[in-house]
Amino acid sequence: MISTRGLIKRYGRVQALRGLDMEVPPRSVYGLIGQNGAGKTTTLRILAGLLLPDAGTAEVAGWDVVRHPRELRRAVGYMPDFFGVYNDLRVGEYLEFYAAAYGLRGPAVARLRDELLELVDLAAKREEFVDTLSRGMQQRLCLARALIHDPEVLLLDEPASGLDPLARVEMREILKELCHLGKTIVISSHILSELADLCTHIGMVVDGRVVRQGTLAEMLAVAQVRNIILRCHGPVAPAEKIVAGWPGAEIISAGEEQMEFRLSGGPEEVAALLAEIVAGGVQVVHFAETESSLEDTFVQLVREARA
Ligand code: ATP
């Protein structure tokens, strides 16, 4: 659905993108993760047709970003990381304004406005002034705005930044729903935990290049060392004993019914240890890698890319 090859972008002497290759499958939620200044916003702006690359190619929904800007903008909804909202507009008017900008007219606009407000859970706020909304509500309104022309692809720049935990969960639920509606979504973030439980795919950007991309499972499999949390019904002590004697495992903490440990090795190693614990009579209720596995992979890849 999205494919870039060797994208290069300079701002004066700053080289923001240095040959960025990115592959986003249809109907995926692709998390673009990278540190501040890695090139995420530049990439999204190029994909949205708001910025031209200096070299390289990018195609979104079959449209080349340089040769077909009009078709591209129809296919893409973009939510910037900083957005201005017009203070003297009410929530409903705000969406009507953007609908008009896309050439939508007539009774269908009111229906679309109400459907979108319903989707982002702002139906009750339709007559409120935009500047009286909380940050989380304004983010959701901007998301509704990005959806006004029913784009196939959504490009969201740090959609969860500045949101409190509850607002983050609400945003996540909306994105999941959009994914079920068949949209392809790219989300940028520098916070891994924001992406891990939402994305189907991850691309790691370091200094203007994607240094690794793949499904979430593939990215986790890259991790040489995994952090695993084990919870059981009954005492964890028997499992603790097995883990303590397992080559390549190291206990981080252990309580009554829960423990956390590090394990080196691939997925087969994880499966073998779990089988051993279950065979040892431990009633396992939860056995999962923590997000720090992904974080470790990212730190490792940044170091490798810079070495
Ligand atoms: P952040 O997480 O901080 O938003 P980012 O990964 O989105 O960062 P970009 O905003 O794409 O990164 O910036 C990439 C590089 O290009 C940075 O070094 C940035 O300072 C530089 N840059 C971005 N926009 C401009 C601009 N308009 N003029 C000059 N340099 C710019």
Residues whose N, C-alpha, C, O or C-beta is under 5 A from the ligand:
A	BS01	ATP	Y11 V14 A16 G34 Q35 N36 G37 A38 G39 K40 T41 T42
